[in-house]
Amino acid sequence: MSGYRLLKHRQYERTAEHLPDSIRRKAEWAQVLLGTRGRTPNVKTTSGYNARWRRTPVQGYHYYLWWIPLSESQLAGSLSNGAGQTILVYSIRHHDETDDPIDLASIDDFEEIALTALDPRFDEQRAVGRHVDGVETALATVKGLPGSGKTISLFYLVRDLALQSNLQHLLYVTYTSRLKRAARDFLAAQAPEMEGRVHIRTLTELEKEITGLPTYVDPLGELADFQRYLDRQPASTLGTWRRYPASLYTEVRAHILGRTFPAGYSLPESRLAEAVFSEGHFDATAYAAARGLTGDEAGAAIRLAARLREDRFFLDQTAAGRALTLVGQRKLPAWLRQIDGLIVDEVQDLTLLQIALLAELARVRARERNGRMALVVAGDESQIVQPSGFDWGVTKDLLREVLHVNPSEFEFRHQRRSPRNLAYLIDNSWNFYVTLPKALRPSANRQSFLDDADVELAVATHRPDVAEENGRLLICPLPEHLQAGGDAAIAHWRTFAEELAELPGRALVDLTDSVSAPALGGEETKAGEVVFTAREIKGLERNTVLILGLNETYRQAMRLADITSDSPPLFEARRLMDEMRVAISRSTDKLVLFETPDAAVLEALNIDHIAGHYTTTWGALRDLLRTEEMSEIEVVEGYLDEVDDLVERGRWDQAKRRNRRAHEFAVQIEDRSLQREAQAQFVQIHLQEADEALERGELMQALALNHQARELAVALGDPAVLDEVEEQAVLLRAAVESEVMQIVQGIDAGSEDPAAIFRKIDRLRLLVEAVDDAQLQGLVDEAAVASGWQWGMRLLKGGPEAGAQLAKLFDELARTMERQKDKTGARLATVVAQRYRMIPHASSLTTEQLQALFSAIADYLRIVASLKLETEAYAFVAHWIEESFDQLREQSTLYYAWAVLAERYNSLAGYVAMDDRLWDLENRVELHAGPGWTTEADDETVLRFGAFIAAYNGDAHDASLAWEKLGETELAIAQAREAGEMERAYNLLRRAGLAIPEELSTAVKLARQAAQMAAKQQGLRRAERRALAGQLADLLSKLDAAGTVDPSDEADDEAFLAE
């Protein structure tokens, strides 16, 4: 998307210079977000005179950045164009100044500020860039707690490397598409020229680009599919693991397949506490020892991993292994060989195999080209979306060995997002892990947040600001009717969730799975929009987070942690602890725990030592939530932010409903800026859903969504949004073209069943029509004709049911060839289609049906008579000739018609079996009619066949007699002449009143005179005899020379036979 134009009030700096550095930098980041996407995640508004102004909190509820879209301000008409994407930034004001009126006098009171001039980074965030810029080969790791600013640091690092250093090609890799889009939008708004220098990919996209293998993984959906798969397996094959499906999923993905490397790939030994595997060789003993498993547990997990590796699961790991092999062989896309810098975010979601892949990419670059090279990886061990088995120590050892450089470590410990008391709670959640064996605890030491004065947050020193309104912790025991469970409790939860959904910024995190979205009526309900599991809430933030089942989960984790004799229960305990920590860390304002004050989990969290926590009742909580006030603008802004999160989770219908609700509010309050934002976001929803459909290989859905996005973008009228739609359309066309070419190559190679190819083409045709590309349409049509014809020939071997298929198939081929302007081909396909529509296939035929089949053969041969075609083009005629021969049986009246067609087919394509077939028919007739039937048969059709057979066998005399008897004088004459019976031919011509050829007339006269001369030659003198003999010898010589067969005569003969 395009960036926004920022105009800052000329007095802004004067009003901000006295404020603490942390407030000014947070205000700067808010401006960066405004310039990038036109809004900030948390927006407050006002009432009265300043009602249209927006306020972004930059220190709790005390200080706010004041801003307004130009189109909603008093200066809306000040600019001739671009007002819809221009934002006025006024000042940072204290909450007490909220009602002080703002009067805008002139647009000249504002000055434009370039986004590149804004740098909200704190010193520890800038330190990463200084290090990378100061060494020839930079290797750095960035560790940070939630909300400490890792991603901001990486965004600016990429910007600086692209604009200020001599690094020409950078690759930014992240795990989730959400961060990919955020990086793309940030860099595009900063400097559009960076697009050609910075490549932004998710890891699965990168794997697919290297390997061409399918890599799509739904981080949230795959676990559910995995659990359903396990439910279908015999219990004996899973053993202990059957009770812990989520932990088994983690084990297979992270610790088996995520550590299976190509044969011959070496890894550092120093910190690899776990076994690693080579492809095709799983060492169960080493794996069991490394993970503390029994032989049976290790064997069950390895066998399952081996099966699933060939299934639809863990495609990203399979692709990573293949990509690592290709990188080792230097088989890379050209642009990947050119990268000077590799920046990796969310590294905690990558398995060791995937981390090795990225390290090897950096090594290839370092080996092939001199010059600067940078590799920076960032992550937070406590925020893993996908099970990865991530370990900072092993990761750093791997990077060190691959690149031969010691990594520099940067640790961000300042909490820049959560309120202080919530930061305490997150910090105290480390207490969960102390009950686990050391080997199963997070690999990093306990990390405590620092405040703005670099003082470590510790409960003993916590002195919250009494005026601080945010960061409240509410403890709310559940009433009995909600504790009982059952349908009645679900109904109450549904009502409660629908109330939560009335305003944005709220989430109910269900750690028990008892009130999940499906239980509340599915994701299509409003209630489903605010209910999340721990896996679903990862990476998201909400002002108000309510957690159900925290103590129950804690107690279950503690019980499992006590089972020290077996590893799977301990793995499950660790997983539950991670989920609790994730749930606790999602709130930016208010955290509600549905627990009793004496719950064990609250003691573990030292909640009594955290100020700002309160106990409330269910009724009081509902009253509090019902009476929360938000302005219409706050509601719209909140909805728009939540839509982004729902899109990231693939909740497309919910995202669209939330967006339409936001748009309706924006229309009602006549806020043109918010209307535009909602419409632009609606386009983005369709584009992102299309991206996911493309990744899944569902091209038709992707094309339909892109088409809808185009219609919406045209209505919106934003050129930048239209450009995005068109860019995606180009990618979709390329995907369609790729599928088309695979089909075409498959036909050429003959490696696939033509029926399967044709069905694929049938699906492709819809795709090609959707992209409206004449060239692709032509390729698809050619492939359809080629594969359809081949499929048709195979269907000939089928039973009666194949007839309907053939008729339908060749109807379609006829339409295809019409579209290709191949009229002859279309006529041939139509003949085939009509034959199978009207005449049964592979069935006994009546005389009438057999005659209809003769007509189809004649029509087909008539069309191809003047063409020079391959033998394959006659496949159907060949089949019909044989099929009709088999149907003739004793119907001798049909023999002649069949014989004529067989002779015509033979003349065009060659009919090897023709002699045998005619001999068979001849014998059948002779068996019934006796010798001489060729000239004496009483049945006219049999006599015709006799004439044909006599001629075919070279008995022109009998053929002539038969034709004469049939009244076919011309044929009789032709055969008489063929037999050398000139006198008879002459007489037939005279009786028929036909012109007598001069040469024949002369020959007849000569023959007559020769007969007379033979009787009168005695009176000739010797010299006369010699003279006459000389002339006769000369004539004989000429006749002998003329005896060579003229090809035209053969053709004439064949034509006569065919007649």
Secondary structure, DSSP 4 states (H G I P E B T S, - for coil): ----EEEEETTHHHHHTTS-HHHHHHHHHHHHHHHHHS--SS-EE--GGGTT-EEEEEETTTEEEEEEEGGGSTTTTSSSS-GGGEEEEEEEEEGGGTTS------GGGEEE--GGG-----HHHHHHHHHHHHSSEEEEEEEE-TTS-HHHHHHHHHHHHHHHSS---EEEEESSHHHHHHHHHHHHHH-GGGGGTEEEEEHHHHHHHHH-------TTHHHHHHHHHHHTS-HHHHGGGGG-HHHHHHIIIIIIGGGEE-TT-----TT--S--EETTB--HHHHHHHHT--HHHHHHHHHHHHHHTTTTS-HHHHHHHHHHHHHHTT---GGGGG-SEEEE--GGGS-HHHHHHHHHHHHHHHHH--S-EEEEEEE-TT--SS-----HHHHHHHHHHHHSSPPEEEEE-B--SS-HHHHHHHHHGGGGGGGS-GGGS-SSPP---B-TTSPBP-GGG----TT--S-EEEE-PPPHHHHS-HHHHHHHHHHHHHHHTTSSSEEEEESSSSS-TTTTT-TTSSGGGTEE-HHHHTT--EEEEEEESHHHHHHHHHHHHT-TT-HHHHHHHHHHHHHHHHHHTTEEEEEEE-S-TT-HHHHHTTGGGSTTEEE--HHHHHHHHHH----HHHHHHHHHHHHHHHHHTT-HHHHHHHHHHHHHHHHHTT-HHHHHHHHHHHHHHHHHHHHHHHHHT-HHHHHHHHHHHHHHHHHHT-HHHHHHHHHHHHHHHHHHHHHHHHHHHHHHHT-S-HHHHHHHHHHHHHHHHHHT-HHHHHHHHHHHHHHHHHHHHHHTTS-TTHHHHHHHHHHHHHHHHHHTT-HHHHHHHHHHHHHHHHS-SSS---HHHHHHHHHHHHHHHHHHTTS---GGGGHHHHHHHHHHHHHHTT-GGGHHHHHHHHHHHHHHH--TTHHHHHHHHHHHHHHHH-TTHHHH-SSHHHHHHHHHHHHHTT-HHHHHHHHHHTT-HHHHHHHHHHTT-HHHHHHHHHHHTPPPPHHHHHHHHHHHHHHHHHHHGGGS-HHHHHHHHHHHHHHHHHHHHTTSPPHHHHHHHHHHHH-
